Amino acid sequence: MSDRPLVTFALFAYNQSRFVREAVEAAFAQTYSPLQVILSDDCSTDDTFAIMEAMAAEYRGPHRVVLNRNPKNLHIGRHVNRVMELVEGEFVVPAAGDDVSLPHRTETIINTWLAGGKQARSIHSAIIEMDEGGRDLGQRSFPNPERLDDRRAIARHGHSVLGASQCYAREVFERFGPMLPEVINEDSVIPFRAALLGTVAYVDEPLVRYRVNQSTWHTNRGEPKTSAEYRERMAFLYGTTRFINAQAYVDAVRFGDPEIEALVLARIAEHALYREVCERPMPRLGTLGRGLVEGVDPLRLAMTNLKLWVPGFNSRYLALKRGLR
């Protein structure tokens, strides 16, 4: 097995004492070798770290285990940055403390990577969704859109993959450095970096049992039904997107391609324009009002009335598009 590259399986946990034991067992059960297993706790206030620590002490398997506990809660972006300081493997297979990786997950991902001549800098897979109690809810597939191999398209529009199934080469951090501390969407940052350096690949086989819980914005808030709820949702989404775009610009500059940099700037300008749209009071238009009552997506309806809503929207948007020709 000496010709097999060292790989890192990194388990990220925070206040997941109900589920973390199963997640750690799944990490230890990975069939790939040689494997570094990092168990990292983001300063949990429950028993998450105590469980991880005890399991690490009892482990007698073939993998080398590294235990980490952040002295304070770093949140997602800085937690990922911290773990990357501990990574020794050439490729990283991340996992959440409430999900379960199937035993052959790492093996399958690395075989795909090696079969492609290590050109893929990011690889994601299908998943099996499960509920809080671990009952399977069915498989979800994420076919690889062609634009994932088009760095210009990703620079202009952005793209994300499901973070629960995404794996990546250590090079995406060595080349571009740590993420901005405000970033919470590493599943949008890493595919862009990967596309700049190589390709983004997809394995159409479920390799992760993904727990659908009550902590997501969508589940807690439900679908927006009024203009106020819609603006609240969009404020949250545009807030997180702002940092994704900032990171994309930093990465584009570091990559050193003026065309890519210009495309990211166009994305940022368009984002600012749409944010202005969503922050304005909802217009009292008959079709929009009926749409809200009937549960139709307010954004789709609003976009048909932008020239009545935001002064100069059409000319500004067309100027943006002309600048990309």
Order of alpha helices (4+ residues) and beta strands (2+ residues): beta-alpha-beta-alpha-beta-alpha-beta-beta-alpha-beta-beta-alpha-beta-alpha-alpha-beta-alpha-alpha-alpha-alpha-alpha-alpha-alpha
